Amino acid sequence: MTFPKNFLWGGATASAQYEGGFNQGGRGKSQLDFIDFVPNVNRENSIGTDDMSLERFLKIRENEADYNLPYRRGADFYNHYKEDIALFAEMGFKTYRMSISWCRIFPTGEEKEPNQEGLQFYHNVFDELHKYGIEPLVTMIHYENPLPLTEKYNGWEDKRLIDLFVKYSKVLIDEYKDKVKYWITFNEINATLSTPYVGAGIFVEKSKKNHLSVCYQALHHQLIASALTVEYAHRVAPQCMIGCMIARLECYAETCSPADVEATMIEDQINLSFFDVMARGYYPKSMLNYFRDNDISFDYVENYQEILKNNTVDFLAFSYYMTYVVSADPSKAENPGNLVKSLVNPYIEVSEWGWGIDPTGLRVTLNKIYDKYRLPMFIVENGLGAVDTLETDGTVHDDYRINYLREHVKAMDKALDDGVELLGYTTWGCIDICSASFADMTKRYGFIYVDADDYGKGTYDRYRKDSFYWYKKVIASNGESID
């Protein structure tokens, strides 16, 4: 195997899905606190929870007690962080990717001074990680905007969120720059295109712009906020590395028809355009043409070209779960069981939720990204959501997860041998958390089982799965032992 000596093996979670403690420590409410659980009766044919509509939000907002709001409790890391970090250390984690809850630091997003209880909580977490020699990899925002910014400004559609976020990000850098070396500004920044409420705290219905225009307006503001954060980090914390992140969606043409290949090229350009802006410092001509051809217009921030050009990132991070298939024919049937709607790929297996399992695609995408940008990379999400069974003796047998991860580790090894520069690998949901797809606990990703159901019932005790011991062996051998 070719994993470098200092390769950062670890796991990843998000504050909204994991942290809990929503009414503790002075935390405010986030827009994700209002996503309710809807039973998933047909897993393999469902793409997941639809993005929040304004009508649905208002109903939940007015009658909160009548809804099951799972993001508020997560897996209760807030009260279990010492126990959980000890388990991560037992597995041998070199790094742990986590996010900070903006509304735990600035409860409404508009306070002049940060919440000291919130700041101290993350100091405690970082100190606990360092006690075991685990390097924090911190995402500043993982889909979690303070609720008042959605209600007052329609989220990131309003450019005033730029200054509010930069105020927050500067506090994080000032406060934790000696405890956190690796930073990511926005989680899966491109997700706003498919889930505007989740990704940017916006209701498209409230905007005067068309759907894509309001999404790209919000994204433009996020890209500016990210660049300004990079500028500050480079200036006051040069010892740190600050990166960006997208949901990587490697795609294949359905046929070798030139029309299918062209359609696939455009899909890929859209996906990678966010790296172009954050790593190269400009909107590529392909995206400007895409805006022109699809009636997408938005207001650019003053001096945006200079801001983007002068503040590019140090590394590229991405999530990788699946690949998808593209056709130029809009009448083709679509399989909804993916992160994005896709034609069925007959050459790969699928998970219980219909997500395509394609480890070879990971090698392909690592090579493609490195060839294009020549920056170090971090795979910060990769994993298999499945239904796990806790046996009476406290064991969980999840060979299916081990098999999935093993093949992706092999793909990383091949890409490293190809010459790509890869900093580390953090599997998604290294401990069971509230699923983003369905806001449930039925769909589990972790090496550690959390005894909680979709309705919050359970002991919240932690149990090691078979994959826990497998990953421990992988890390201890630096990827040499994967069987």
Secondary structure, DSSP 8 states (H G I E B T S, - for coil): ----TT-EEEEE--HHHHT--TTSTT---BGGGG------S-GGG---S----HHHHHHHHHTGGGS--GGGTTT-HHHHHHHHHHHHHHHT-SEEEEE--HHHHSSSS--SS--HHHHHHHHHHHHHHHHTT-EEEEEEESS--BHHHHHHH-GGGSTHHHHHHHHHHHHHHHHHTTT--EEEEETTGGGGGT-HHHHH---GGG-SS-HHHHHHHHHHHHHHHHHHHHHHHHHH-TTSEEEEEEE--EEEESSS-HHHHHHHHHHHHHHHHHHIIIIISS--HHHHHHHHHTT------TTHHHHHHT---SEEEEE---EEEE-S-TTS--B-SSSS-B---TTSEE-TT--EE-HHHHHHHHHHHHHHH---EEEEE----B-----TTS----HHHHHHHHHHHHHHHHHHHHT--EEEEEEETSB----TTTSSSSSB--SEEE---TTS-S---EEE-HHHHHHHHHHHTTTS---
